[in-house]
Amino acid sequence: MDPLSEEVQVAWEDGTVANEPTNSLQLVDRTFYPGDLVMHAKDGALGMVIEVQQVIDVAFPIEALQREQQQRKQQQQQRKQQQQQQQQQQQQQQQQQQQGQPPPSPARPSPPPQQQQQQQHQQQQQQQQQEQQQQEEEEEELNIPAYIKEVVIDSKRDYITSLGSNY
């Protein structure tokens, strides 16, 4: 039995009802259920599944998503480590400047006060950029795709009645 040849009955947004092959529909979940919101792959029309002839589980590339998520976490950890190292170096430099100690390389003379102010300003800008980047990464972590479990289509409005995580 070819799962792509199965059909579902769909009520379209224009009020028509038609049997459609599952391979011509896009859906949010891995299987078709009554009440699922679907979009026709060719013409983009919106519809809702009102009857399923046979429930079929469609293959889902979960391993690829897990690999991608793991790579993102590793990249974020590397960035955090780099940021921490930079912050530690900056703090050490500031402490040495405040204590009046020369920087670690004795061959280099201490910079004039104006240059020190510029360095401090640059360090503040770098720290602000790092904080902003970290905030963006945290917001990105919160953008976990969710599957729409049930959709009610009303003539006046469309609304989602429940969401579930895909993990």
C-alpha positions in Angstrom: 0.0 0.0 0.0 1.4 3.4 -1.0 0.8 5.9 1.8 1.0 8.8 -0.6 -2.0 7.6 -2.5 -4.3 7.8 0.5 -7.0 10.5 0.5 -8.6 12.7 3.2 -11.8 14.6 2.9 -11.1 18.4 3.3 -13.5 21.3 3.9 -11.9 24.3 2.1 -12.1 27.9 3.2 -14.5 28.7 0.3 -17.0 26.2 1.7 -16.4 23.3 -0.7 -15.7 19.8 0.4 -13.4 17.5 -1.6 -11.4 14.3 -1.3 -7.7 15.2 -1.6 -4.6 12.9 -1.8 -2.4 13.3 1.2 0.6 14.0 -1.0 -1.0 17.2 -2.3 -1.5 18.6 1.2 0.9 20.1 3.7 0.1 19.8 7.4 1.7 20.7 10.7 1.6 17.4 12.4 3.0 14.0 11.2 -0.4 12.5 10.7 -3.8 13.8 9.5 -6.5 14.2 12.1 -10.0 15.6 11.8 -9.7 19.3 12.5 -6.2 19.7 11.1 -5.5 22.9 9.2 -4.0 22.1 5.8 -2.8 24.1 2.9 -3.0 22.8 -0.7 0.5 22.3 -2.1 -0.3 23.6 -5.6 -2.7 26.5 -5.2 -2.1 27.4 -1.5 -5.8 27.2 -0.5 -6.5 26.7 3.2 -8.6 23.9 4.4 -9.5 21.7 7.3 -9.5 17.9 7.5 -13.1 16.7 8.4 -12.7 13.0 7.8 -9.7 10.7 7.6 -10.1 7.5 5.5 -7.1 5.8 7.2 -4.5 7.1 9.7 -1.0 6.9 8.3 2.2 7.8 10.1 4.4 9.8 7.8 8.2 9.6 8.2 9.7 12.5 10.0 13.5 13.4 10.0 13.9 13.8 13.7 17.5 12.8 13.7 18.4 15.7 11.4 16.6 18.1 13.7 18.4 16.7 16.8 21.8 17.0 15.1 21.0 20.6 14.1 19.9 21.5 17.6 23.0 19.9 19.1 25.3 21.9 16.7 23.5 25.1 17.8 24.1 24.3 21.5 27.8 23.6 20.9 28.2 26.9 19.0 26.4 28.7 21.8 28.7 27.1 24.4 31.8 28.0 22.4 30.6 31.7 22.1 29.9 31.8 25.9 33.4 30.5 26.6 35.0 33.0 24.3 32.9 35.8 25.9 33.9 34.7 29.4 37.6 34.6 28.4 37.4 38.1 26.9 35.6 39.4 30.0 38.3 37.9 32.3 41.1 39.5 30.2 39.3 42.8 30.3 38.8 42.6 34.0 42.5 41.8 34.6 43.6 44.7 32.4 41.3 47.1 34.3 42.5 45.9 37.7 46.1 46.3 36.6 45.4 49.8 35.3 43.6 50.7 38.5 46.4 49.4 40.7 49.0 51.3 38.7 50.8 48.1 37.6 52.2 47.9 34.1 50.5 45.6 31.6 51.9 42.0 31.3 54.3 43.0 28.4 56.9 45.3 29.9 58.2 46.4 26.5 55.0 48.3 25.9 54.7 51.7 27.6 51.4 52.5 29.3 49.0 54.5 27.1 48.1 58.1 27.7 44.9 58.9 29.6 43.0 59.8 26.5 43.8 56.4 24.9 42.8 54.7 28.2 39.4 56.3 28.0 39.1 55.1 24.4 40.0 51.6 25.4 37.4 51.7 28.2 34.8 53.0 25.8 35.6 50.2 23.3 35.4 47.6 26.1 32.0 48.9 27.1 30.8 48.7 23.5 32.1 45.1 23.2 30.4 44.2 26.5 27.1 45.7 25.3 27.4 43.8 22.0 28.1 40.6 23.8 25.1 41.1 26.1 22.9 41.8 23.1 24.2 38.7 21.3 23.6 36.6 24.3 20.1 38.0 24.7 19.3 37.2 21.0 20.7 33.6 21.5 18.4 33.1 24.5 15.4 34.4 22.5 16.4 32.0 19.7 16.4 29.1 22.2 12.8 30.0 23.1 11.6 29.8 19.5 11.0 26.0 19.6 8.6 25.1 16.8 5.3 23.9 18.1 2.8 21.6 16.4 -0.8 22.8 16.1 -2.9 20.1 17.7 -6.4 21.5 17.0 -7.6 24.3 14.8 -11.2 25.7 14.8 -12.1 27.5 11.6 -15.0 30.0 12.1 -16.4 32.2 9.4 -15.4 35.3 11.5 -12.0 34.2 12.8 -9.5 31.4 12.9 -8.0 30.5 16.3 -5.7 27.8 17.7 -7.2 25.9 20.6 -4.1 24.1 21.7 -0.4 23.9 21.0 2.1 21.2 21.9 5.8 21.0 21.8 7.5 18.8 19.2 10.1 17.5 21.7 
